[in-house]
Every structure is written in structure tokens, then in C-alpha cells.
Amino acid sequence: MASTVSLPPPPPNPNPPFSASDSDSDTASSDGDHHHSISTTTPSFADTIFAAYLQISGPSTTTPSNLSKIHSFLISSRRGSLACLVCLERIRPSDPVWSCSPSGCHVLLHLLCIQNWAAQSSSTSSARSALRPSPSDDWHCPKCRLTYPRSSIPRAYLCFCGKVYDPPSDPWTLPHSCGEICDRPLKNDCGHRCLLLCHPGPCPPCPKIVTVRCFCGSLEDVRRCAQKSFSCNSPCGKLLPCGAHRCRETCHPEECPPCAVEGVYKCQCGEIEEKRKCFERNFQCDRPCGGILECGKHECGRGCHGGPCGECPLKGKRHCPCGKVERRGVMDCNALVPTCGSTCEKVLGCGRHRCFERCHKGPCIETCRAVVVKSCRCGSLKKEVPCYQDLVCERKCQRVRDCGRHACRRRCCDGDCPSCPEICGRKLRCNNHKCPSPCHRSCIESHREF
């Protein structure tokens, strides 16, 4: 763990390399002399924070794409030009603050403001969710709307890296910083930690040098850890799940696609040959098996399959046709099991009633004759009828069809009136012909030759 860095003010630099602006606020100091004083000291201060990182990454990595966001936060934080998005007041170097999660926007807000914001948001969320099965007490970041649970409402003032409570205000360190090494885990779980001094904003990409292989594993290269995932642009060559062919795609990060090599393959029962792609080679034809079961008396009732047909399902324990009584003892698969004499009670085709006949062989009756009260389609009539019978009344629908001119007139209509079958017949703009289209609301504007 590095100690707090204390350096004297550097000499003025008339050409600072970065803009003194922040993505959250463009507010600048109204005092011109103070503004000049801070701007000239900022570059050396930022170099101090980046020192450990630059020793590994080298100066070529300090490009705007990698570090400009962090540098912008540093300049604005050092200058004191950040504004709280909740109260719109300036954030002073001595004010307790809260910073959005590393997975969020890193916005800096007054600690008291975010506490009030989170408490009000949680209360509002609970009130809106009172009627839901699982009410939510979550609150959101005012800027990026990242969701936090109620238990994560900030209670203490922490430095940017989160190691020190109530970091002291020191003119030689960045405001709200502990001045120590950040040491937060870097993105993508690479196993390395941030080398910058405690800083606002996102941690930079990992600058470590590692030896890695490409996606397909055929090429080894030395690269920055943050850029260790790469393609060699050669054919992948990995063995596909079929075990017979290799991937022909260019070196890629995802799983290899299914094997698309075409060939002639047999179905599972071996009766039919078809030209298919390799990953479709294990297929079934539409023909029934027709093989003889192990009992030697019955045919296999399965469809196309591989391997032996298996044992006869009628071998061993047997039940009566309705399934209530088990016939113990070894019975020949050809032996007929007698009925038990009780009510069948299998569910009928209607799905609501059960078979009331005695235990019987064969399928149950197809038409359920249980008497139930039904409503007709239009809802104007209720009547007791057999379950299998649909109830239709004689009332004709008086709703206007989509043409806007003719009534539906369909018997016992359920409200979904069909399109009008009449011919339009209105005169076209030419005044010589009539519209031959089906009846509709607006007639065509010009005459067409049909």
C-alpha cells in the first residue's frame, strides 16, 4: 500500500494537455486568478496519480480513449467545479460526498442529498407497489438510474476507493481521496487491481503484460491484459461435437456452430437414407417400427428407433381395463385381464366429466351426456343441455359491420362480426362506373379498369 504523496506546487504550465471540464457540470470558478492558479497545478497533480499506472503501461497508453474520463474527473474535482445534481449546489472539497457504483456513472453527489433522495425514492416505490405481490423498496441513481436496494442507502462518507471513512481535507491530495493506491479489482475479473492513487471515475484498463492464446488456442501472443482476448483470423479447427469434423469458421470467441458438413445418413431404424447436414444425422423416419417384441407375440408400437424393441409391456403385473385393480402373479402377455365390475371413472374427452359405465374394454364413449347449464355464444340464452352439445339461439346480431352500412344479421353472433360480403356499388369519381369491391367505408378515388 503506497503512502500519501505530498509534492510542492509545480511551476506554471501555460499549455495544460486536457480540458478542464466535466461531464456532469460545466460550472467554472468566477475568480480568474484562482482559475489560473488551479489550472497550472493540475497536470503535475494528475501525473502523480497516474505515476504507478504509467510505469507499467508506458506513455503510449495515456490516450483520451483510456484516461480522458478519469482526467476530466480529476481536473473538476481538484478545481471544485463539480455540482450536485440533487441540490444543484457546488461540491466543496470539504463536503461529505457519495459516488455512484463502479458499474454505474461515477457521479459525485452530496452525501446528505443522496440520503434524502434514496429515502424518498424508496418510500415512493413502496407506496406504488403496495398492491403488488412483492413490493419493491429499491432506489435509483439520479443520473444513470442504476438500481440499488434499500439496504444500500449510503450511511457514511468514504473516499473514492472505499477504504477510508471521512477522508481528511488535505490541500496536497485530491479532494475526497485518501491518497493511497486505489487497489479496486479491474473489469472482466482479470485478477489484477487498479494502480492509480485513490481517484474518482472509472478505473482504467488493466495495463499488465500477459501471455495469452487466441480464441481457438493455436496462436500465443504477448498482450496487454485489457486486450488479451483476440482472434488470430485463421480457421478455428476445433473438433466439433460430432467427433468427425473440425470447425471451419474464422477464430471466434463463442462456441463453435453445429457441424454443417453434408452427407448421406440413415434413420435410426436404418430403413431410409437421406442427404442431411452432419448435426441432423440422428433423425427418425415416419414409418412405424413393426418389429417383434421380446415376447415373440406382439409388434413394437413405437416409431422409428435404434436398438432392440425391448420387453413386451403386457408382461408381468397387469391391471383391469379401468386400472383400479391389479392382477398379481405372473400372467402371460396373451392372457386377457377380466373387468373389475366397478365404475370406470376415466376422464372423458370434454375434460370435465368422468365415464360412468362399468369397467370396460376399449375407449370410453366420445360424447359426454352429462347435463350442464350453458350460455349461447351471444350470451342472451342460458339452458340445460348435454355437455357435448353447443347451445345456439335464434337471435340475429344487430351490430354494424366494418363497412359502416350493413348490419351483421348473423345468428347468435359472439361479437366478432365477419367482414361485409356485399358489393360496394357506389359510383366512382368518373360517374360512369360503380365500385366492384366488397363493401367498405371509403370508396376508391379513381376509376380502374377491372
C-alpha positions in Angstrom: 0.0 0.0 0.0 1.6 3.3 -1.1 1.7 6.3 1.3 0.1 9.6 0.7 2.0 11.7 -1.9 2.9 15.3 -0.9 4.6 17.5 -3.5 5.3 21.2 -3.7 3.3 23.3 -6.3 4.9 22.8 -9.8 5.9 25.8 -11.9 3.2 27.3 -14.1 2.4 25.5 -17.4 0.6 27.7 -20.0 -0.5 24.7 -22.1 -2.3 22.1 -20.0 -2.9 18.9 -22.1 -6.5 18.3 -21.1 -9.7 20.3 -21.0 -10.9 21.5 -17.6 -14.5 20.3 -18.0 -16.6 17.5 -16.5 -19.4 15.5 -18.0 -21.7 16.4 -15.1 -21.1 20.1 -14.8 -19.5 22.9 -16.9 -19.5 25.3 -13.9 -16.2 27.1 -13.6 -14.8 29.4 -11.0 -15.8 33.1 -11.3 -12.4 34.2 -9.9 -10.0 34.4 -12.8 -6.8 34.4 -10.7 -8.0 31.3 -8.8 -8.9 29.6 -12.0 -5.4 30.2 -13.5 -3.7 29.0 -10.3 -5.6 25.7 -10.2 -5.2 25.0 -14.0 -1.4 25.4 -13.8 -1.1 22.9 -10.9 -3.4 20.3 -12.3 -1.2 18.5 -14.9 1.6 17.6 -12.3 -1.0 16.5 -9.8 -2.7 14.2 -12.3 0.7 12.8 -13.3 1.3 11.9 -9.6 -2.0 9.9 -9.5 -1.1 8.2 -12.8 2.5 7.5 -11.9 2.2 3.8 -10.9 0.0 3.1 -13.8 2.3 4.8 -16.3 5.3 2.8 -15.1 3.7 -0.4 -16.4 1.6 0.9 -19.3 4.1 3.4 -20.7 3.3 6.9 -22.1 1.7 5.5 -25.3 -1.4 4.3 -23.3 -2.3 7.8 -22.0 -4.7 8.5 -24.8 -8.1 10.1 -24.4 -9.8 6.8 -25.1 -8.3 5.3 -22.0 -7.7 8.1 -19.4 -9.6 11.2 -20.6 -12.7 10.4 -18.5 -10.6 9.9 -15.3 -8.5 13.1 -16.1 -11.7 15.1 -16.5 -12.9 14.0 -13.1 -9.5 14.8 -11.6 -9.5 18.3 -13.0 -13.1 19.1 -12.0 -12.6 17.6 -8.5 -9.3 19.4 -7.9 -10.8 22.7 -9.1 -14.0 22.3 -7.1 -16.2 22.9 -10.1 -18.4 19.9 -9.7 -22.1 20.5 -8.9 -24.5 18.2 -7.1 -27.3 17.0 -9.4 -29.8 16.9 -6.5 -29.4 20.3 -4.9 -27.6 22.0 -7.8 -25.0 23.5 -5.4 -21.3 23.4 -5.8 -19.5 20.5 -4.2 -16.7 21.9 -2.0 -13.6 19.9 -1.2 -14.6 19.6 2.5 -18.2 18.4 1.8 -19.0 14.7 2.5 -19.9 13.1 -0.8 -21.2 9.9 -2.3 -20.1 8.4 -5.7 -22.2 6.1 -7.9 -21.1 2.5 -8.1 -18.2 1.4 -10.3 -20.8 -0.3 -12.5 -22.7 3.0 -12.8 -21.9 6.5 -13.9 -19.5 7.5 -11.0 -21.4 10.8 -10.5 -20.4 12.7 -7.3 -23.2 14.0 -5.1 -23.5 15.4 -1.6 -23.9 12.6 1.0 -26.9 14.3 2.7 -28.6 14.9 -0.7 -28.3 11.2 -1.9 -29.5 10.0 1.5 -32.7 12.2 1.2 -33.1 11.2 -2.4 -32.8 7.4 -1.7 -35.2 7.6 1.3 -37.8 9.5 -0.7 -37.4 7.2 -3.7 -37.8 4.1 -1.6 -40.9 5.4 0.1 -42.5 6.3 -3.3 -41.6 2.9 -4.7 -43.2 1.1 -1.7 -46.4 3.1 -2.0 -46.7 2.4 -5.7 -46.0 -1.3 -5.1 -48.4 -1.8 -2.1 -50.9 -3.7 -4.2 -48.3 -6.0 -5.9 -47.4 -9.4 -4.6 -43.8 -8.4 -3.8 -43.4 -4.7 -3.2 -40.0 -3.1 -4.1 -38.1 -0.7 -1.9 -35.3 0.0 -4.5 -34.0 3.4 -5.3 -32.1 4.7 -8.3 -29.1 6.9 -9.1 -30.3 10.4 -10.0 -28.2 10.4 -13.2 -27.8 6.8 -14.6 -30.8 5.3 -12.9 -28.8 2.3 -11.7 -30.9 0.4 -9.2 -29.8 0.0 -5.5 -31.6 -1.9 -2.8 -32.9 -0.1 0.3 -30.1 -1.6 2.4 -27.5 0.2 0.2 -28.6 3.7 1.2 -25.2 5.3 2.0 -24.7 5.9 5.7 -21.0 7.1 5.8 -18.6 9.3 3.9 -16.0 7.2 2.2 -13.1 8.0 -0.1 -13.3 7.2 -3.8 -11.8 3.7 -3.4 -13.9 3.0 -0.3 -11.1 2.1 2.1 -11.1 5.2 4.4 -14.0 6.7 6.3 -14.2 10.5 6.5 -11.1 11.2 4.4 -9.4 14.4 5.7 -9.4 17.5 3.6 -5.7 17.9 2.5 -4.6 20.6 0.0 -1.9 18.2 -1.2 -4.2 15.4 -2.1 -7.3 15.2 -4.3 -10.5 16.2 -2.5 -12.4 13.2 -1.1 -9.4 10.9 -1.8 -7.4 9.0 0.8 -4.2 9.5 -1.3 -3.4 5.7 -1.2 -3.4 3.2 -4.1 -6.9 2.6 -5.4 -6.5 -1.2 -5.4 -10.0 -1.9 -6.7 -10.5 -5.1 -8.8 -10.4 -4.2 -12.5 -13.0 -5.1 -15.1 -13.6 -8.5 -16.5 -12.2 -10.2 -13.4 -8.7 -10.4 -14.8 -7.3 -10.8 -11.3 -5.3 -7.5 -11.3 -6.1 -4.3 -9.3 -6.1 -0.6 -10.1 -2.7 1.0 -9.8 -3.8 4.7 -9.7 -4.0 6.6 -6.5 -7.5 6.9 -5.0 -9.4 8.6 -7.8 -12.9 9.5 -9.0 -14.4 8.0 -12.1 -13.8 4.5 -13.6 -10.6 2.6 -13.2 -8.5 2.5 -16.4 -8.0 -0.7 -18.5 -5.6 -3.2 -17.0 -2.0 -2.4 -18.2 -0.3 -5.6 -17.2 1.5 -7.6 -19.9 0.3 -11.2 -20.1 1.0 -14.2 -22.4 -2.3 -15.4 -23.8 -3.7 -17.6 -26.6 -6.2 -16.6 -29.3 -9.8 -17.9 -29.1 -9.0 -21.1 -30.9 -5.8 -21.6 -29.0 -3.5 -22.0 -32.0 -1.6 -18.7 -31.6 0.2 -17.5 -28.4 1.0 -13.8 -28.1 2.1 -11.2 -25.5 -0.6 -8.5 -25.0 -2.0 -6.0 -22.5 -4.3 -7.7 -20.1 -7.2 -5.5 -21.0 -6.8 -6.6 -24.7 -6.0 -10.2 -24.1 -9.0 -11.6 -26.0 -8.1 -11.7 -29.7 -8.6 -13.6 -32.9 -5.8 -15.0 -35.0 -8.0 -14.7 -38.1 -7.2 -18.3 -39.0 -9.6 -21.2 -39.3 -10.7 -22.3 -35.8 -10.0 -26.0 -36.3 -11.6 -27.2 -33.1 -13.1 -30.7 -33.1 -16.9 -30.4 -33.3 -19.3 -32.4 -31.1 -19.9 -34.9 -34.0 -16.3 -36.1 -33.4 -15.7 -36.4 -37.1 -15.2 -32.9 -38.4 -13.5 -29.7 -37.4 -14.8 -26.1 -37.2 -14.2 -24.1 -40.5 -15.1 -20.7 -39.1 -12.5 -18.0 -38.5 -11.1 -18.0 -35.0 -14.1 -16.9 -32.8 -14.9 -16.3 -29.1 -18.3 -18.1 -28.9 -19.0 -21.9 -29.1 -18.5 -23.4 -32.5 -21.6 -23.7 -34.7 -23.2 -27.0 -35.4 -21.4 -29.2 -38.0 -22.8 -28.3 -41.4 -20.9 -30.9 -43.4 -23.4 -32.7 -45.7 -23.6 -36.4 -46.1 -25.9 -39.4 -46.7 -27.2 -40.8 -43.4 -29.7 -43.5 -42.3 -32.6 -43.0 -40.0 -32.5 -44.6 -36.5 -34.2 -47.8 -37.7 -31.9 -48.0 -40.8 -34.7 -48.2 -43.4 -34.4 -44.8 -45.1 -31.3 -42.9 -46.3 -31.4 -39.1 -46.7 -28.9 -36.4 -47.5 -28.6 -34.2 -44.4 -26.2 -32.0 -42.6 -24.0 -33.7 -40.0 -25.7 -32.2 -37.0 -29.1 -33.5 -38.3 -27.8 -37.1 -38.9 -29.6 -38.6 -36.0 -33.2 -38.5 -37.3 -36.3 -40.6 -37.3 -38.4 -41.6 -40.3 -42.2 -41.6 -40.4 -42.5 -45.3 -40.7 -43.7 -47.4 -37.7 -41.1 -49.9 -36.3 -43.1 -53.1 -36.9 -40.5 -55.2 -35.1 -41.4 -58.1 -32.8 -41.0 -57.6 -29.0 -39.0 -59.9 -26.8 -42.2 -62.0 -26.1 -42.3 -63.0 -29.8 -46.0 -62.4 -29.9 -46.6 -58.7 -30.2 -45.4 -56.0 -32.5 -43.4 -53.0 -31.4 -45.8 -49.9 -31.2 -43.0 -47.3 -31.2 -42.0 -45.3 -34.2 -38.5 -45.3 -35.8 -35.9 -46.1 -33.2 -32.5 -47.6 -32.8 -31.5 -50.7 -30.8 -33.8 -53.6 -29.7 -37.5 -53.2 -29.4 -37.4 -54.2 -25.7 -39.8 -56.1 -23.4 -43.5 -56.6 -24.0 -45.5 -54.0 -21.9 -48.1 -56.7 -21.2 -45.6 -58.9 -19.4 -45.7 -59.2 -15.6 -48.2 -57.2 -13.5 -51.5 -56.5 -15.2 -54.4 -54.2 -14.4 -58.1 -54.3 -15.2 -59.2 -52.0 -18.1 -60.1 -49.2 -15.8 -56.7 -49.5 -13.9 -58.2 -49.8 -10.4 -57.5 -53.5 -9.7 -54.0 -55.0 -10.1 -53.8 -58.7 -11.0 -50.9 -60.1 -9.1 -48.8 -63.0 -10.2 -47.1 -63.7 -13.5 -49.5 -63.6 -16.4 -48.9 -64.4 -20.0 -48.9 -61.4 -22.2 -51.7 -63.0 -24.3 -54.0 -63.5 -21.3 -57.0 -61.3 -21.2 -57.5 -59.4 -17.9 -61.1 -59.5 -16.7 -63.0 -56.4 -15.8 -63.3 -55.5 -12.1 -67.0 -54.6 -12.1 -66.6 -51.1 -10.6 -67.3 -47.8 -12.3 -64.7 -46.8 -15.0 -64.3 -43.1 -14.0 -61.7 -42.3 -16.7 -61.8 -38.6 -17.7 -63.9 -38.2 -20.9 -63.0 -36.1 -23.9 -64.7 -33.0 -22.5 -62.1 -32.9 -19.7 -64.7 -32.1 -17.1 -66.7 -35.3 -16.5 -65.8 -39.0 -16.0 -67.0 -42.2 -17.6 -70.0 -43.5 -15.6 -70.0 -47.0 -17.3 -68.8 -50.2 -15.6 -65.1 -51.1 -16.1 -64.9 -51.9 -19.8 -62.5 -52.7 -22.6 -61.8 -50.3 -25.3 -62.2 -46.5 -25.3 -64.8 -44.6 -23.4 -67.8 -43.0 -25.1 -66.9 -40.0 -27.1 -70.0 -37.9 -26.4 -70.3 -36.8 -22.8 -74.1 -36.8 -22.0 -73.9 -35.1 -18.6 -76.4 -32.3 -18.4 -74.9 -28.9 -17.7 -76.1 -25.3 -17.9 -74.6 -23.5 -20.9 -74.8 -20.0 -22.4 -75.1 -19.4 -26.1 -72.4 -17.5 -28.0 -74.0 -14.1 -27.8 -74.9 -14.6 -24.1 -78.7 -14.0 -24.5 -79.8 -17.5 -23.6 -79.0 -20.0 -20.8 -80.2 -23.5 -20.9 -79.6 -27.1 -19.6 -78.1 -29.2 -22.4 -75.9 -32.3 -22.8 -72.2 -31.5 -22.3 -71.3 -32.4 -25.9 -74.0 -30.1 -27.4 -73.3 -26.5 -28.3 -76.1 -24.0 -27.5 -77.1 -21.6 -30.3 -80.0 -19.2 -30.0 -82.1 -17.7 -32.8 -81.3 -14.0 -32.1 -79.7 -12.2 -35.0 -76.9 -9.8 -34.4 -77.7 -6.1 -35.0 -74.2 -4.8 -34.8 -73.0 -2.8 -37.8 -70.3 -4.5 -39.8 -66.9 -2.9 -40.5 -68.3 -1.3 -43.7 -70.5 1.0 -41.5 -73.5 0.4 -43.7 -74.9 -3.1 -43.1 -75.9 -5.0 -40.0 -74.2 -8.3 -39.2 -77.5 -10.3 -39.1 -75.6 -13.5 -38.2 -77.4 -15.9 -35.9 -76.1 -16.0 -32.3 -73.0 -13.9 -33.1 -70.2 -13.9 -30.5 -69.4 -10.2 -31.3 -66.6 -10.9 -33.8 -68.7 -9.9 -36.8 -67.2 -11.0 -40.2 -66.4 -8.6 -43.0 -69.4 -7.4 -45.1 -69.9 -9.8 -48.1 -72.0 -7.2 -50.1 -70.6 -5.4 -53.2 -70.0 -1.7 -52.6 -71.9 -0.5 -55.8 -71.2 3.3 -55.2 -70.4 5.4 -58.2 -66.7 6.2 -58.8 -65.4 9.7 -59.5 -65.8 9.1 -63.3 -69.6 8.9 -62.7 -69.6 6.1 -65.3 -68.8 3.0 -63.3 -69.7 1.5 -59.9 -67.2 0.3 -57.3 -66.9 -3.5 -57.7 -65.0 -4.0 -54.4 -66.6 -5.6 -51.3 -68.5 -3.1 -49.2 -66.2 -0.7 -47.4 -66.2 2.6 -45.6 -64.4 4.8 -48.2 -64.8 4.3 -51.9 -61.8 4.3 -54.3 -61.0 7.7 -55.7 -60.4 7.0 -59.3 -61.8 4.5 -61.9 -59.7 1.5 -62.6 -60.3 -1.0 -65.4 -61.0 -4.4 -64.0 
